[in-house]
Amino acid sequence: MHDELEQPHALSCTEVWGGNRKVIRTVKLPSLVAWVASAPMDEGEGGGDLHYLSVCDFDLLSRVALADVSGHGRDVNAVTQMLHKLMRENVNAWDQSDFMRGLNEAFGQGGNGKYATAIVLSFHRVKGRLAFSNAGHLPPLWYHAAQRTWGWLEEGSDPQSKTISGLPVGLIPGTDYRQTVVSLKPGDLLVLYTDGITEAENEAGQDLGRDQLLEWARQAPADSPKAVGEALLQRLQSFRGGGRNDDETLLVVQREEESFPLMLGEVASSYTFGRLWRSLRQAS
């Protein structure tokens, strides 16, 4: 387990980070900062909430994936390994089509009858564009920093987007998962979450619901992913009291302000190193 007593973890080129264990951690990616808080029901075996973050081998592309798998504990371990493998294989691909198709096929072939909802984001650092695919998952919350307003990240959020609806992965072989593309502006925040959050119950047996989560976000300080995440968790704990009936995961991502010339310099330098590293690996 990692917690906030440790320093933020900066992802290096080609790194894939995450899993299904308990964690509270700030993670730095190129042009992005993420804060992850995941609490499985069974802390020893791990839960059905899977989160992974990755960086390509030249500091240009970042991917964030959150999945909610049917089942818990050891039954999910094989699925966790499959998702990690797919993240690594697609680490340099901004387009999400092959990744989502591979995820659906992997569940169908080796998921032992399991299925999952999933939300997958891929950020292009220079273009400032975010491609996302939603396989039956709850829509992320989206804070527009320039307008200081909250809404939803949904298919059709951008008038120039290409969209289709998505089923949970592992249900129907051959399902085509394409993507929506939107502009993620500096300072914008995204809040990803699993249904363990929105289906949390208070003492009267009432579900929290996603609209209430959105209202809490509007009242939270939008200073950083950690500030938003901690405010939401505090409200959640107060709402449901001490009990819990499902895995719970919050994953908050923010695009950072940065100098465009400096960004281009870092990408160019990393790209040169990445090409050299790939050529050395191919020659070995």
N, C-alpha and C positions, 0 to 999 in steps of 0.2 A: 504493500500500500504506500502511496505517496500522499503527502498533505502539504498545506501551505507553509509549513515550517521550512520547506526546502525552497531553493531558488527556482525561478521560472525555468522551464526546460526549453531550450532553443533547438528546434529540429535542424539537423544537418542535411545536406544534399542526399537524396535517395532514402532518407529515414522514414520508417513507418512506425508510429507510436500509438499505443492504446490497448484495448482489450475489454474484458468484462468483469474486472475486479474493482473493489472499492478504491476510489481515488478522489482527491480534491487537488487540482493542480492548474497553474497557469502555464500555457505553452505558447512559444513564439514561433511564428512562421514568417516567410517573406511578406512584408506589408500587412500582416495580420497578427492579432493577439487573440488567443482563445483561453477560456476558463472552463474547466471540466469538473463537474461534481457528479459522481456516480455511486449509488448505494444499492448493491444487490441485496435481496432478501437473505441469501446464504452467502455470507462474506467469505467463508472458507472455500466453497466450490465455485464461486462466481455466479453471475446472473445471466438473464436473457437479454439484457441491454448491452449492446456492443458499440463501442466508439473507436474510431481510428482517424488519425491525422497523418498526412504525408507531405513531403516536399520533393519536387523533381530534382534531377541531378544538375540543374543550372539555376536554381533560385528564382525561377520564373512562375511555376505553377504550384499551387497548394490545393490539397483535397481534404475535405472533412466528411466523414460518413458516420451516421448514427442509425442503428438498426435495433428493432425490438423483436426478438425471436420467440416463437412459441416454445415454452419450456424453460428449465432452469438447470443450474449445476452442471454436472459432468456431461449431460446430454447435449449441452450447447458447445462443448469444447471443440468438437470437430468443425462446427460452423464458424467458430471464432478463428480457427486456423485457415479456413477457406477464405474468409473475408480479408485476413491479413495477406494471404498470398495474392489475391486479386488487387489489393491496394498496391502491392509491390510491382506486379506485372504491368499495371496501368499508371505508374507513377509519373510518366512523361506525357500522358495524354490529357489534354484539356477537355476534349469531347468525351461525353460520358456514355455514349451509345454502347460501345463494346463492353465497358465496365458493367453496366446494368444488365446487359444480355448475359454476360458471363456469370453474374451473381445469380440470376434466375436459373440458369442451367446448373450451376453448382449446387443449389438447393435441391433441384429436381433429381440430380444424379447421386448426390452424397449427403443430403440433408436428413435422411431417415424419416421422411414424411413431414419434416418441419417446414414452416413457412415464416416469413418475416415481413414486417413493414420496414421501410428504409427511406431515409432522406440523404442524398449525396450531393455535395457542393464542390465545385471546382473553380478556383479563382485564378484569373490571368493577371499577373501583377502589372504589366505595362499597359494593357488595354483597360484595366479596371473593370473587367466584365466577369460576372459570376454566372456559370452554367449550373443548373440544378435539376435533379431528377427526383421525383417523389413517387415511391412505390407504396401507395396506400397509407403513408405516414401522416401524422398530424402536421399542419403547415407551421413553419417557423414564424416567430414574431420578427418584425422588421422595423427598426428605428431609423428614420430618415433624419440625419443630423442637421442638414441645412434647414429643414422645416420644423425640427423638434417635434415630430409626430411619430406615433406608433401605428403599425398596421400588420398585415400578413404577407409573407412571401408565398405567393400562390401562382399557379400556372395562369398566364395571362396578365401578370403584374406589369409587364412592359408591352407597349403596343407593337413593338417590333419582334416580339418573341415568337418562337416556334414551339407549339405545345401539343401534348396528348395527355390523356389520363393514364394512370398507372395502377395496376393491381399489385398486391403484396407479392414479393418474389417467392418462387417455389410452388405456386398454385397451378399455373398453366404454362406448359412448355411453349417456347417460341414467342412469348409476349415481348413486344417491342417497346423498350423504354428509351424514349428520346429525352429532350430536355427543353427547359425554358432558359433564356439568356437575359439577364438584367444588368444594369449598371450599379455597382456598389461604390458609393461615394466615400471619401475620407470621413471618418467619424461615424459612419453607419454601423449599426449593431444588428446581429441576428441571434435569436434565442431558439435553439433546438431543444426538444424535450421529448420524453416518452410518455405513454399513457398512464404510467404509474404516477405521474405528476397530476395530470388533469382528472384522473379517476380517484384521486385521494378523497377520502370521506371525512366529514366532521362528525362530532358526536351525535348529531341528529340523522346521520346516514345520508347527507347530501353530498353529491360529487362537487369537486371544485369547478371543473369545466374550463374550456379554453378561453371563454370570454372573460372570466374572472382573472385568469392568468394575465391576459392582455391588460386589464385594468390595473393590476398590481404593477406591471411593467411601466405603465404611464406614471405611476407614483414613485417609481424607483429612480435613484440618481443615475444618469446616463454617462457617468464619468469614465467608466472602464468596464470590461467584461466581468471582472471580479466584483465590482460594486453592484452591478445589476444582478448577477447571479446570487450573491450573498443576500441581497434584499429580497429576492424571490424566495430563496430557501427559508429565510426567517419568517416570511408571511405564511409559507406552506406549513412549517412546523407549528406555528400558532393556530392555523386552521384545523389541522387534523389531530392535534394533541400528540400523544405518545405512540399511537398505533400506526402500523403500516401494513399494507396487504399486497404490495407488488414492488418490483425493482423500480428505482427512480433515478433518472439521469437528466441533468441540465447541462447544455453545452452552449456557451455564449461566445460569439466571434465578433471582433471589431476590426474594420480596416483602419490602419494608422495613417496619419499625415506624414508625408515624406517628400524630400526634394526629388523632382523628376530626373534631373541630370545625375544625381547620386545613385538613384535607382537603376538607371540605364548602365552606369559604370559597374555596379555590383553584378547585374545580370550578365553583362559582356564578359566580365572577369570569370564568373562562375561557369558561363557557357564554354569558355576556352578550357577551363580545368575539367569540366564534365566530358568534353569530347576526348581530351587526352586520357582521362580515366577509363572511358569506355573502350578506347583503342588498346590500352594496356590489358584490360580484362579479356578482350577478344583474342589478343595475341598469346595469352597465357594458357 
